[in-house]
């Protein structure tokens, strides 16, 4: 598994976010970052790469792309059931990355309501 620099991937997400039709925000999470599209989780960034959160049918299409894999946050972690890591080539391509980010944002579930204590 190739190790990625989460800060470089975050910079790439922030760079492309300026052209997206929704607000992108991020939060640090366990050595990486979680990305939100208008408050909905849609990407995960870690040393495992930049993973887009996709529905099962979209996951199969994404996995058909060269270099795409199921996300693993680190070599000792299991593969994700919902996040697909894009290849470095796809991350570098504005059009391809935008396509997957738009799809992930469109299909991202609304946040679960927080329990009041």
Buried (B, 14 or more C-beta within 10 A) or exposed (E): EEEBEBEEBBEBBEEBBEEBEBEBEBEEBEEBBBBBBBEBBBBBBBBBBBBBBBBEEBBEEBEEBEEBBBBBBEEEEEEBEBBBBBBBEBBEEEEBBBEBBBBBBEBBEEEEEEEEE
